[in-house]
Amino acid sequence: MLTCKQLIESLADYLDGQLPLSRVAAFKLHLLCCDHCRSYLHNYEATIVASQEALRKEEEDTGPIEVPEDLIQAILKARQEP
């Protein structure tokens, strides 16, 4: 059976489908027995999803930010006042 450290070290390969079948079996067996590693895997996967969503939103926001004209004028006026 894999240790927690071995599971963590092979986590990316597992998620990428790069582990040999015997290693996948050992990986899944460890997850069945270890609450901590199941939680770690869940958080790892959630982090990947959140990162992908953040990057996708950043790519969608490629246009310039529209600043309301009244805000621009208020800032300019405030800068002119002593």
MDTraj code that builds the backbone (N, CA, C; nanometers):
import mdtraj as md
import numpy as np

residues = "MET LEU THR CYS LYS GLN LEU ILE GLU SER LEU ALA ASP TYR LEU ASP GLY GLN LEU PRO LEU SER ARG VAL ALA ALA PHE LYS LEU HIS LEU LEU CYS CYS ASP HIS CYS ARG SER TYR LEU HIS ASN TYR GLU ALA THR ILE VAL ALA SER GLN GLU ALA LEU ARG LYS GLU GLU GLU ASP THR GLY PRO ILE GLU VAL PRO GLU ASP LEU ILE GLN ALA ILE LEU LYS ALA ARG GLN GLU PRO".split()
xyz = np.array([
    [0.0844, -0.1185, 0.0000],
    [0.0000, 0.0000, 0.0000],
    [0.0886, 0.1244, 0.0000],
    [0.0415, 0.2273, -0.0699],
    [0.1151, 0.3529, -0.0760],
    [0.1123, 0.4252, 0.0578],
    [0.2165, 0.5000, 0.0841],
    [0.2155, 0.5901, 0.1987],
    [0.1490, 0.7204, 0.1540],
    [0.1141, 0.8044, 0.2506],
    [0.0555, 0.9350, 0.2175],
    [0.1526, 1.0157, 0.1311],
    [0.2790, 1.0123, 0.1665],
    [0.3788, 1.0873, 0.0906],
    [0.3864, 1.0377, -0.0539],
    [0.3856, 0.9080, -0.0744],
    [0.3918, 0.8527, -0.2093],
    [0.2675, 0.8920, -0.2899],
    [0.1526, 0.8920, -0.2243],
    [0.0298, 0.9299, -0.2918],
    [0.0386, 1.0757, -0.3364],
    [0.0803, 1.1643, -0.2465],
    [0.0910, 1.3069, -0.2785],
    [0.1892, 1.3287, -0.3938],
    [0.3003, 1.2568, -0.3912],
    [0.4016, 1.2724, -0.4956],
    [0.3524, 1.2270, -0.6330],
    [0.2560, 1.1352, -0.6359],
    [0.2072, 1.0850, -0.7643],
    [0.0701, 1.1409, -0.8009],
    [0.0252, 1.2402, -0.7273],
    [-0.1082, 1.2957, -0.7471],
    [-0.1282, 1.3553, -0.8863],
    [-0.0351, 1.4356, -0.9326],
    [-0.0487, 1.4975, -1.0658],
    [-0.0532, 1.3909, -1.1755],
    [0.0323, 1.2901, -1.1640],
    [0.0318, 1.1817, -1.2632],
    [-0.0996, 1.1056, -1.2605],
    [-0.1548, 1.0858, -1.1418],
    [-0.2836, 1.0173, -1.1289],
    [-0.3926, 1.0964, -1.2007],
    [-0.3989, 1.2255, -1.1744],
    [-0.5026, 1.3083, -1.2354],
    [-0.4842, 1.3216, -1.3861],
    [-0.3609, 1.3129, -1.4334],
    [-0.3326, 1.3199, -1.5766],
    [-0.3485, 1.1847, -1.6461],
    [-0.3781, 1.0803, -1.5701],
    [-0.3927, 0.9468, -1.6279],
    [-0.2607, 0.8851, -1.6692],
    [-0.1520, 0.9238, -1.6020],
    [-0.0182, 0.8788, -1.6395],
    [0.0364, 0.7666, -1.5514],
    [-0.0416, 0.7208, -1.4537],
    [0.0079, 0.6144, -1.3652],
    [-0.0186, 0.4773, -1.4260],
    [0.0740, 0.3829, -1.4049],
    [0.0475, 0.2452, -1.4479],
    [-0.0722, 0.1894, -1.3702],
    [-0.1406, 0.0932, -1.4279],
    [-0.2610, 0.0369, -1.3682],
    [-0.2375, -0.0151, -1.2261],
    [-0.1238, -0.0782, -1.2016],
    [-0.0962, -0.1298, -1.0672],
    [-0.0838, -0.0158, -0.9665],
    [-0.0278, 0.0943, -1.0106],
    [-0.0119, 0.2114, -0.9219],
    [-0.1482, 0.2773, -0.8975],
    [-0.2339, 0.2801, -0.9996],
    [-0.3690, 0.3352, -0.9844],
    [-0.4455, 0.2544, -0.8803],
    [-0.4325, 0.1228, -0.8860],
    [-0.5005, 0.0366, -0.7893],
    [-0.4517, 0.0661, -0.6474],
    [-0.3219, 0.0802, -0.6300],
    [-0.2658, 0.1120, -0.4989],
    [-0.3110, 0.2507, -0.4534],
    [-0.3183, 0.3440, -0.5463],
    [-0.3627, 0.4805, -0.5191],
    [-0.5061, 0.4798, -0.4665],
    [-0.5937, 0.4094, -0.5378],
    [-0.7348, 0.4033, -0.4991],
    [-0.7541, 0.3291, -0.3672],
    [-0.6760, 0.2258, -0.3449],
    [-0.6844, 0.1524, -0.2186],
    [-0.6464, 0.2440, -0.1022],
    [-0.5416, 0.3213, -0.1206],
    [-0.4996, 0.4145, -0.0166],
    [-0.6109, 0.5163, 0.0108],
    [-0.6729, 0.5692, -0.0954],
    [-0.7803, 0.6670, -0.0780],
    [-0.8991, 0.6085, -0.0021],
    [-0.9252, 0.4806, -0.0229],
    [-1.0344, 0.4161, 0.0506],
    [-1.0082, 0.4120, 0.2005],
    [-0.8815, 0.4053, 0.2361],
    [-0.8439, 0.3876, 0.3765],
    [-0.8017, 0.5173, 0.4465],
    [-0.7796, 0.6238, 0.3732],
    [-0.7187, 0.7432, 0.4317],
    [-0.8046, 0.8680, 0.4100],
    [-0.8714, 0.9119, 0.5169],
    [-0.9546, 1.0321, 0.5096],
    [-0.8735, 1.1558, 0.4723],
    [-0.7528, 1.1657, 0.5266],
    [-0.6691, 1.2832, 0.5021],
    [-0.6331, 1.2961, 0.3543],
    [-0.5980, 1.1865, 0.2914],
    [-0.5607, 1.1917, 0.1498],
    [-0.6824, 1.2157, 0.0606],
    [-0.7976, 1.1636, 0.0990],
    [-0.9201, 1.1935, 0.0234],
    [-0.9495, 1.3428, 0.0297],
    [-0.9354, 1.4001, 0.1476],
    [-0.9567, 1.5437, 0.1641],
    [-0.8538, 1.6231, 0.0838],
    [-0.7287, 1.5796, 0.0883],
    [-0.6215, 1.6462, 0.0139],
    [-0.6523, 1.6427, -0.1358],
    [-0.6934, 1.5268, -0.1856],
    [-0.7267, 1.5127, -0.3271],
    [-0.8427, 1.6047, -0.3645],
    [-0.9450, 1.6088, -0.2813],
    [-1.0599, 1.6956, -0.3075],
    [-1.0162, 1.8421, -0.3158],
    [-0.9351, 1.8868, -0.2214],
    [-0.8876, 2.0257, -0.2207],
    [-0.7962, 2.0545, -0.3389],
    [-0.7144, 1.9581, -0.3753],
    [-0.6238, 1.9718, -0.4898],
    [-0.7051, 1.9921, -0.6177],
    [-0.8079, 1.9084, -0.6362],
    [-0.8927, 1.9188, -0.7547],
    [-0.9699, 2.0512, -0.7554],
    [-1.0176, 2.0942, -0.6388],
    [-1.0899, 2.2211, -0.6289],
    [-0.9985, 2.3388, -0.6634],
    [-0.8730, 2.3304, -0.6238],
    [-0.7765, 2.4357, -0.6555],
    [-0.7525, 2.4438, -0.8056],
    [-0.7435, 2.3299, -0.8702],
    [-0.7244, 2.3267, -1.0155],
    [-0.8432, 2.3919, -1.0852],
    [-0.9637, 2.3569, -1.0436],
    [-1.0841, 2.4127, -1.1048],
    [-1.0899, 2.5637, -1.0829],
    [-1.0622, 2.6089, -0.9614],
    [-1.0655, 2.7522, -0.9312],
    [-0.9612, 2.8283, -1.0131],
    [-0.8438, 2.7708, -1.0273],
    [-0.7382, 2.8342, -1.1062],
    [-0.7784, 2.8450, -1.2527],
    [-0.8364, 2.7397, -1.3063],
    [-0.8795, 2.7415, -1.4460],
    [-0.9890, 2.8450, -1.4684],
    [-1.0825, 2.8553, -1.3743],
    [-1.1898, 2.9539, -1.3861],
    [-1.1346, 3.0958, -1.3802],
    [-1.0392, 3.1198, -1.2906],
    [-0.9794, 3.2531, -1.2782],
    [-0.9069, 3.2911, -1.4069],
    [-0.8342, 3.1974, -1.4642],
    [-0.7638, 3.2256, -1.5898],
    [-0.8607, 3.2494, -1.7041],
    [-0.9684, 3.1727, -1.7071],
    [-1.0682, 3.1879, -1.8125],
    [-1.1338, 3.3265, -1.8028],
    [-1.1673, 3.3687, -1.6815],
    [-1.2282, 3.5009, -1.6631],
    [-1.1304, 3.6112, -1.7029],
    [-1.0042, 3.5926, -1.6699],
    [-0.9029, 3.6918, -1.7059],
    [-0.8928, 3.7045, -1.8577],
    [-0.8982, 3.5921, -1.9278],
    [-0.8904, 3.5935, -2.0738],
    [-1.0136, 3.6599, -2.1353],
    [-1.1296, 3.6463, -2.0698],
    [-1.2523, 3.7073, -2.1194],
    [-1.2497, 3.8589, -2.1016],
    [-1.1803, 3.9066, -2.0005],
    [-1.1743, 4.0498, -1.9694],
    [-1.0600, 4.1167, -2.0443],
    [-1.0648, 4.1095, -2.1753],
    [-0.9546, 4.1646, -2.2544],
    [-0.9790, 4.3085, -2.2975],
    [-1.1029, 4.3558, -2.2860],
    [-1.1347, 4.4916, -2.3290],
    [-1.1012, 4.5936, -2.2214],
    [-1.0975, 4.7209, -2.2624],
    [-1.0687, 4.8264, -2.1656],
    [-1.1838, 4.8415, -2.0661],
    [-1.1510, 4.8875, -1.9497],
    [-1.2513, 4.9104, -1.8461],
    [-1.3199, 5.0438, -1.8745],
    [-1.4505, 5.0439, -1.8739],
    [-1.5276, 5.1658, -1.8961],
    [-1.5398, 5.2404, -1.7635],
    [-1.4925, 5.3646, -1.7627],
    [-1.5028, 5.4486, -1.6436],
    [-1.6080, 5.5548, -1.6723],
    [-1.7100, 5.5657, -1.5858],
    [-1.8150, 5.6651, -1.6088],
    [-1.7574, 5.8076, -1.6144],
    [-1.8098, 5.8855, -1.7056],
    [-1.7606, 6.0224, -1.7246],
    [-1.7756, 6.1070, -1.5990],
    [-1.8856, 6.0888, -1.5255],
    [-1.9034, 6.1692, -1.4042],
    [-1.7976, 6.1369, -1.2986],
    [-1.7527, 6.0149, -1.2952],
    [-1.6452, 5.9780, -1.2030],
    [-1.5145, 6.0448, -1.2443],
    [-1.4854, 6.0443, -1.3725],
    [-1.3639, 6.1105, -1.4224],
    [-1.3659, 6.2589, -1.3862],
    [-1.4805, 6.3230, -1.4095],
    [-1.4916, 6.4658, -1.3804],
    [-1.4792, 6.4934, -1.2309],
    [-1.5356, 6.4070, -1.1470],
    [-1.5246, 6.4254, -1.0022],
    [-1.3799, 6.4119, -0.9563],
    [-1.3071, 6.3202, -1.0133],
    [-1.1649, 6.3022, -0.9782],
    [-1.0840, 6.4223, -1.0227],
    [-1.1079, 6.4699, -1.1444],
    [-1.0361, 6.5870, -1.1943],
    [-1.0654, 6.7098, -1.1087],
    [-1.1922, 6.7280, -1.0721],
    [-1.2299, 6.8420, -0.9877],
    [-1.1624, 6.8339, -0.8519],
    [-1.1603, 6.7140, -0.7925],
    [-1.0991, 6.6961, -0.6609],
    [-0.9492, 6.7237, -0.6664],
    [-0.8859, 6.6925, -0.7755],
    [-0.7411, 6.7175, -0.7893],
    [-0.7118, 6.8665, -0.8018],
    [-0.8047, 6.9433, -0.8517],
    [-0.7852, 7.0875, -0.8708],
    [-0.8075, 7.1652, -0.7414],
    [-0.8866, 7.1113, -0.6501],
    [-0.9176, 7.1811, -0.5254],
    [-0.7971, 7.1748, -0.4305],
    [-0.7720, 7.2900, -0.3589],
    [-0.6566, 7.2920, -0.2668],
    [-0.6773, 7.2104, -0.1417],
])
top = md.Topology()
chain = top.add_chain()
for i, resn in enumerate(residues, 1):
    res = top.add_residue(resn, chain, resSeq=i)
    for name in ("N", "CA", "C"):
        top.add_atom(name, md.element.get_by_symbol(name[0]), res)
traj = md.Trajectory(xyz[None], top)
